[in-house]
Amino acid sequence: MESRYELIIYWSHDDQRFIVEIPELPGCMADGASYQEAVKNTETIIAEWLDTAQALGRPIPEPAGRLMYA
């Protein structure tokens, strides 16, 4: 699966893991012990989020590209 949603990736000192947030998909987050693992886990979580939204009849946002937060 190739996702076009923006990913925000950061290191959590508290969890000792990389955390990935997908701001366009509310509540959609993943983690991993390495950067690569976190991104790989994100692909799975995005697919599950989209499947669940579709099954519940909820709208699925189109990827917006780069989001600006300044």
N, C-alpha and C positions, 0 to 999 in steps of 0.2 A: 504494500500500500504506500502511496506517495501522498503525504498530506501537504497542503499549502497554507495551513494555519500558522500564525506566528507562535514561536516558542520563546518563553523567558526561562533561562537556565541559570541557576545559581547554586553555590555551595552552602549547605546548612551546617554550621558548626555544632548546633544542638543535636542534629540527627546524624551527623557524620556521613552525609549522602548528598548527591546532586539532586536538586529539586527542579522539576519542569512544570511551569504553568502554561496553560493555553487560554489566554484571556478571552478569545472569541467564543469559547465553549464553557459556560459557567460551571464551576466546580470541577473542571477537568484538570487533573494533575497527575504526575507520575514522579518516580524517583529511581535512583540507581546508585550503586557503590562507585561506578565510574561514569564519566561523561557519556561514553558510548552506550553503556547499559541504560542510562537514564533516557537517552534519545530512543533507543530500541523499545523500551517499555512504553514510551509515549505513543509510538505507532499503534501498539496494541490498545492502549487506553482510549485513544481518539476513535479507533474503529468501534470499540465497545460503546463509547458515548454516542456516536452517530447511530449505531444499531438500536440502542435503547430509545433515543429521541424519535427515530422513525417508528418504532413499535408502539410508542405512546402517542403518536400523532403530533409531536411537538415540532415547531419550525427548526430547520437546520440552517444556521447562518452560512452564507457564502464566505470563503476566505477573503479578507479585505486587504491582504498584503501588509505592509509595514504600518503599524499603529504608532501614533505619536502621543507621548505622555509628558510633555514639558509644561 
